[in-house]
Amino acid sequence: MYRLVEHADVDFTVNVKDTRALAPQVEFIEPPLKQLVINLYRAGGKDSFTSIAAIRNFDYNGSRQELVGEHYKFIDLPTAESALQFFLKGRSDALISYQSNVKHLQKYNALMFADNVTITPIRRVNAYFGIAKGSEHFELLKQVFTDYAEQNDLKYFVQVMAEAE
């Protein structure tokens, strides 16, 4: 996705502002699109855990560094689905993920957690529309998003704050 944005093969993306690879390539639009919840999913029955499945190169808005600082070992996988599957198969003690990713994967892939999995919200972070600076539609998109937000007095483009789905 980052290469598509960099080469303006897509006009915009949705991401958090802290994504270093995107920051020079996009202009983020206020207000945020929605708020995301980052959860830590732990396999039950264990008093402690050491390994955490995660998406490779995802920072989780600083959560990764905090957990590494507490001596947890990250097992990096290429996608949200592979990280979830790794955790569900018992190959890691925990999983860090955006709540919406897990709910989506559970819904469309019939994946279920065991009853003893604990879910701990560890951070809430805003996701934004990021318009590719190289897009030929940059100014138009910026104006449309900004006008819509102002005309509707939006605090978020998606007004549901807690991912209730």
C-alpha positions as CSV (number, residue, x, y, z in Angstrom):
1,M,0.0,0.0,0.0
2,Y,2.8,2.4,0.8
3,R,4.3,2.1,-2.7
4,L,0.9,2.7,-4.2
5,V,0.6,5.9,-2.2
6,E,4.1,7.0,-2.9
7,H,3.6,6.6,-6.7
8,A,0.1,8.1,-6.5
9,D,-1.4,4.9,-7.8
10,V,-4.1,5.5,-5.2
11,D,-5.5,8.9,-4.3
12,F,-5.9,8.4,-0.6
13,T,-5.6,5.9,2.2
14,V,-6.7,5.5,5.8
15,N,-4.1,5.2,8.5
16,V,-2.8,6.6,11.8
17,K,-0.6,9.7,11.7
18,D,2.3,7.9,13.4
19,T,3.0,5.6,10.4
20,R,6.5,6.9,9.5
21,A,6.5,5.4,6.0
22,L,3.4,7.3,5.0
23,A,4.0,10.7,6.7
24,P,6.1,12.3,3.9
25,Q,3.7,10.9,1.2
26,V,0.3,12.0,2.4
27,E,-1.5,14.9,4.0
28,F,-3.8,13.8,6.8
29,I,-7.2,15.4,6.9
30,E,-8.9,16.6,10.1
31,P,-11.1,15.5,11.7
32,P,-10.2,11.8,12.1
33,L,-12.1,9.2,10.2
34,K,-12.7,7.1,13.4
35,Q,-11.1,5.9,16.5
36,L,-9.4,2.5,16.6
37,V,-8.9,0.3,19.6
38,I,-5.6,-1.7,20.0
39,N,-6.1,-4.8,22.0
40,L,-3.9,-7.4,23.6
41,Y,-5.5,-10.9,23.3
42,R,-4.0,-13.4,25.8
43,A,-4.5,-17.1,25.9
44,G,-6.2,-18.0,29.2
45,G,-4.8,-20.3,31.9
46,K,-1.4,-18.7,31.8
47,D,-0.3,-16.5,34.6
48,S,2.3,-14.9,32.4
49,F,3.1,-14.6,28.8
50,T,6.3,-14.0,26.8
51,S,5.5,-14.1,23.1
52,I,3.2,-11.8,21.1
53,A,2.0,-12.4,17.5
54,A,1.9,-9.2,15.5
55,I,1.9,-7.8,12.0
56,R,5.4,-7.2,10.7
57,N,6.6,-3.6,10.9
58,F,3.4,-2.4,12.7
59,D,4.2,-0.1,15.6
60,Y,0.7,-0.2,17.1
61,N,1.1,3.5,18.0
62,G,4.0,2.9,20.3
63,S,2.6,-0.2,22.0
64,R,5.2,-2.5,20.4
65,Q,8.2,-0.5,21.8
66,E,6.6,-0.4,25.3
67,L,6.1,-4.2,25.3
68,V,9.6,-4.9,23.9
69,G,10.8,-2.7,26.8
70,E,9.0,-5.0,29.2
71,H,10.9,-7.9,27.6
72,Y,8.1,-9.4,25.5
73,K,9.2,-11.2,22.4
74,F,7.4,-10.3,19.1
75,I,6.7,-12.9,16.5
76,D,6.2,-10.9,13.3
77,L,3.9,-12.2,10.6
78,P,2.9,-10.7,7.2
79,T,-0.8,-10.1,7.8
80,A,-3.4,-9.6,10.4
81,E,-5.0,-12.9,9.4
82,S,-1.7,-14.8,9.8
83,A,-1.0,-13.2,13.2
84,L,-4.5,-14.2,14.4
85,Q,-4.2,-17.7,13.0
86,F,-0.7,-18.1,14.7
87,F,-2.2,-17.1,18.0
88,L,-5.3,-19.3,17.6
89,K,-3.1,-22.3,17.0
90,G,-1.3,-21.7,20.2
91,R,2.0,-20.7,18.7
92,S,2.2,-17.5,20.7
93,D,1.0,-16.6,24.1
94,A,-0.7,-13.4,23.0
95,L,-1.8,-11.3,20.0
96,I,-1.7,-7.5,19.5
97,S,-4.1,-6.2,17.0
98,Y,-6.6,-3.6,16.0
99,Q,-10.0,-4.7,17.4
100,S,-11.7,-4.0,14.0
101,N,-9.3,-6.3,12.2
102,V,-9.9,-9.2,14.6
103,K,-13.7,-8.7,14.5
104,H,-13.6,-8.6,10.7
105,L,-11.5,-11.7,10.4
106,Q,-13.7,-13.5,12.9
107,K,-16.9,-12.6,11.1
108,Y,-15.8,-13.5,7.6
109,N,-13.6,-16.5,8.4
110,A,-15.7,-18.1,11.1
111,L,-12.8,-17.8,13.6
112,M,-13.6,-18.1,17.2
113,F,-11.6,-17.5,20.4
114,A,-11.5,-20.1,23.1
115,D,-13.6,-19.1,26.2
116,N,-10.4,-18.5,28.2
117,V,-9.0,-15.8,25.9
118,T,-8.7,-12.4,27.7
119,I,-9.0,-9.2,25.8
120,T,-7.3,-6.1,27.2
121,P,-7.7,-2.7,25.4
122,I,-4.2,-1.1,25.6
123,R,-4.6,2.0,23.4
124,R,-7.1,4.1,21.4
125,V,-5.8,5.9,18.4
126,N,-7.4,8.0,15.7
127,A,-7.3,6.9,12.0
128,Y,-7.3,9.6,9.3
129,F,-7.8,10.0,5.6
130,G,-4.4,10.5,4.1
131,I,-4.4,12.1,0.7
132,A,-1.5,11.2,-1.5
133,K,0.5,14.4,-2.2
134,G,1.3,13.2,-5.7
135,S,-2.4,12.6,-6.6
136,E,-3.7,14.6,-9.5
137,H,-6.9,15.0,-7.4
138,F,-5.1,16.1,-4.2
139,E,-6.6,19.6,-4.0
140,L,-10.1,18.4,-4.9
141,L,-10.1,15.6,-2.4
142,K,-8.7,17.9,0.3
143,Q,-11.5,20.4,-0.4
144,V,-14.3,17.8,-0.5
145,F,-13.2,16.1,2.8
146,T,-12.7,19.5,4.5
147,D,-16.0,21.0,3.3
148,Y,-18.0,17.9,4.2
149,A,-16.5,17.9,7.7
150,E,-17.2,21.6,8.3
151,Q,-20.7,21.5,6.8
152,N,-21.7,18.6,9.1
153,D,-19.7,19.8,12.1
154,L,-18.0,16.5,12.4
155,K,-15.7,15.4,15.3
156,Y,-15.1,12.1,13.3
157,F,-16.2,11.2,9.8
158,V,-17.5,8.0,11.3
159,Q,-19.4,9.2,14.4
160,V,-19.4,5.9,16.2
161,M,-16.6,6.2,18.7
162,A,-16.5,2.7,20.2
163,E,-16.1,0.0,17.5
164,A,-19.5,-1.5,18.5
165,E,-19.9,-3.8,15.5
